[in-house]
Amino acid sequence: MLVKLGPLDSGRIADLRPYFDSVPDPRARRGRWYSLTAILLVCACAPARL
């Protein structure tokens, strides 16, 4: 279930990079332009439209 959290204060922000680094990348090696971690970080920062 998705929950809209709203703005987070500095005490509630965690570095997501270690978690995203552990996600296996199902894409073929050929044709990758960006790392999966970078793509997931951009998606996490995108505003939600609910």
C-alpha positions as CSV (number, residue, x, y, z in Angstrom):
1,M,0.0,0.0,0.0
2,L,1.3,3.4,-0.9
3,V,1.1,6.2,1.7
4,K,1.7,9.8,1.0
5,L,4.1,11.0,3.6
6,G,4.5,14.7,2.7
7,P,7.7,16.6,3.4
8,L,10.1,14.8,5.6
9,D,12.3,16.6,8.2
10,S,16.0,15.9,8.3
11,G,15.6,13.4,11.2
12,R,13.4,11.1,9.0
13,I,15.4,11.1,5.8
14,A,17.5,8.0,5.2
15,D,20.1,7.4,2.5
16,L,18.2,5.1,0.0
17,R,21.3,4.3,-2.1
18,P,22.4,1.2,-0.1
19,Y,18.9,-0.3,-0.4
20,F,18.7,0.4,-4.1
21,D,22.1,-1.1,-4.7
22,S,20.9,-4.4,-3.4
23,V,18.1,-4.6,-6.0
24,P,19.0,-7.1,-8.7
25,D,19.1,-5.5,-12.2
26,P,17.1,-7.8,-14.6
27,R,18.2,-5.8,-17.7
28,A,20.7,-7.2,-20.2
29,R,24.2,-5.7,-19.9
30,R,24.1,-4.5,-23.5
31,G,22.2,-1.2,-23.9
32,R,22.3,0.0,-20.3
33,W,22.9,3.7,-20.2
34,Y,22.2,4.4,-16.5
35,S,22.6,2.3,-13.4
36,L,19.5,0.8,-11.9
37,T,20.3,2.6,-8.7
38,A,20.3,6.0,-10.4
39,I,16.9,5.2,-12.1
40,L,15.4,4.1,-8.8
41,L,16.6,7.3,-7.0
42,V,15.1,9.5,-9.7
43,C,11.8,7.6,-9.4
44,A,11.9,8.0,-5.6
45,C,12.4,11.7,-5.9
46,A,9.6,12.2,-8.4
47,P,6.4,13.8,-7.1
48,A,3.5,11.4,-6.6
49,R,0.3,12.1,-8.4
50,L,-2.4,10.4,-6.3
